[in-house]
Amino acid sequence: MNYRHHFHAGNYADVFKHVLLRLLLAGMRRKEKGFLYLDTHAGRGRYILEAASRLADGRERAPEWPEGIGRLWTAASLPPVLADYVEAVSVWNLRAGSAAGELATYPGSPWIAQELLRPQDRSALCELREDEAEALVAEFQFQSRVSVHTLDGYTALRAMLPPPERRALVLIDPPFENAGEFADIRRGLREARRRFPSGVYAVWYPVTERARSDDFLREWSDAVPGDAPLSPALVAELQVAAEDSPVRMKGCGLLVLNPPWQVEAEIKTVLPALARLLGHDAGAAGRLDWLVPER
Ligand SMILES: C[S@@+](CC[C@H](N)C(=O)[O-])C[C@H]1O[C@@H](n2cnc3c(N)ncnc32)[C@H](O)[C@@H]1O
């Protein structure tokens, strides 16, 4: 496990994922009943942006956040959904001790979610790396409805679902360090859906090799004997660079099973703005498709 999210914190993929996560949480909040937010690969919760360019051996590397949150931070105008997200990051920075207008730290998905949870909701955060999990425990020590688990995220899917609330939003955001990650997600998500078919599941994935992510997506539109019946499945993708660009990760996506009502329309509005603001070249584009339509 060499992956350290702080090199990537606030990059275009984080912006895409966190903007959509906020829309999903807003969708969950449209019903009064409380829900569980389960973050299977939570990270450390807070990232110091200055550290994003410093490697353990003292060498420097170009940070990724200037091409992500950095671009939105300095944009002259933003559509409302993105302005709200930047405002949330800004307020969070102020609370973390940054000067007004200063972008010094970036919140991970646990904090992005925490800001939108209500007293009747709760959050379970899983992180396998002990140092990251310790940081997460320190982050949330004063929050009563948050539990942190040093646990494999796929084990958590079995251990924590179905939740007593019978409502959950599950974010699966693995590091994709090895080729087996898509297979692990497939197994974990199948088992989770057998236990709890009505959960809202959001899976982030990179688009480095088109064929691999397409194969993964196809899985969710074909019924498999013994599995839970197919769920409505929405896929949103953001491509930042053309296929022939030297940029390695040319895009990323979010597969959402059982998306809350109205979220599709909101994602549709925000994707073109994300492509315009975060794109590197003329290949930048957003994509939104139902793999399995809503009934
Ligand atoms: C992409 S980062 C998560 C970023 C976070 N969700 C966010 O948006 O701020 C993936 C995290 O998963 C952790 N991790 C790796 N394998 C894991 C596993 N099997 N179970 C839980 N966490 C794992 C890594 O240490 C890393 O912190």
The ligand as an SDF file (V2000), in Angstrom:
LIG
                    3D

 27 29  0  0  0  0  0  0  0  0999 V2000
   -8.3630    7.6550   -3.2080 C   0  0  0  0  0  0  0  0  0  0  0  0
   -7.9310    7.6230   -1.5260 S   0  0  0  0  0  0  0  0  0  0  0  0
   -9.3900    8.1280   -0.7020 C   0  0  0  0  0  0  0  0  0  0  0  0
   -9.7150    9.5670   -0.8400 C   0  0  0  0  0  0  0  0  0  0  0  0
  -10.9500    9.9840   -0.1020 C   0  0  0  0  0  0  0  0  0  0  0  0
  -12.0870    9.1200   -0.3670 N   0  0  0  0  0  0  0  0  0  0  0  0
  -11.3170   11.4200   -0.4800 C   0  0  0  0  0  0  0  0  0  0  0  0
  -12.1070   11.6120   -1.4260 O   0  0  0  0  0  0  0  0  0  0  0  0
  -10.8360   12.3440    0.1670 O   0  0  0  0  0  0  0  0  0  0  0  0
   -7.9280    5.9020   -1.1710 C   0  0  0  0  0  0  0  0  0  0  0  0
   -7.6270    5.5720    0.2890 C   0  0  0  0  0  0  0  0  0  0  0  0
   -7.9050    4.1840    0.5100 O   0  0  0  0  0  0  0  0  0  0  0  0
   -6.9550    3.6550    1.4100 C   0  0  0  0  0  0  0  0  0  0  0  0
   -6.9930    2.2020    1.2130 N   0  0  0  0  0  0  0  0  0  0  0  0
   -6.2750    1.4330    0.3610 C   0  0  0  0  0  0  0  0  0  0  0  0
   -6.7270    0.1660    0.3670 N   0  0  0  0  0  0  0  0  0  0  0  0
   -7.7860    0.1370    1.2370 C   0  0  0  0  0  0  0  0  0  0  0  0
   -8.7080   -0.8600    1.6330 C   0  0  0  0  0  0  0  0  0  0  0  0
   -8.6350   -2.1110    1.1580 N   0  0  0  0  0  0  0  0  0  0  0  0
   -9.6750   -0.5320    2.5080 N   0  0  0  0  0  0  0  0  0  0  0  0
   -9.7710    0.7340    3.0050 C   0  0  0  0  0  0  0  0  0  0  0  0
   -8.9280    1.7190    2.6570 N   0  0  0  0  0  0  0  0  0  0  0  0
   -7.9530    1.4350    1.7780 C   0  0  0  0  0  0  0  0  0  0  0  0
   -5.6800    4.3520    1.0490 C   0  0  0  0  0  0  0  0  0  0  0  0
   -4.7600    4.3450    2.1320 O   0  0  0  0  0  0  0  0  0  0  0  0
   -6.1790    5.7680    0.7010 C   0  0  0  0  0  0  0  0  0  0  0  0
   -6.1360    6.5950    1.8270 O   0  0  0  0  0  0  0  0  0  0  0  0
  1  2  1  0
  2  3  1  0
  2 10  1  0
  3  4  1  0
  4  5  1  0
  5  6  1  0
  5  7  1  0
  7  8  2  0
  7  9  1  0
 10 11  1  0
 11 12  1  0
 11 26  1  0
 12 13  1  0
 13 14  1  0
 13 24  1  0
 14 15  1  0
 14 23  1  0
 15 16  2  0
 16 17  1  0
 17 18  1  0
 17 23  2  0
 18 19  1  0
 18 20  2  0
 20 21  1  0
 21 22  2  0
 22 23  1  0
 24 25  1  0
 24 26  1  0
 26 27  1  0
M  CHG  2   2   1   9  -1
M  END
$$$$
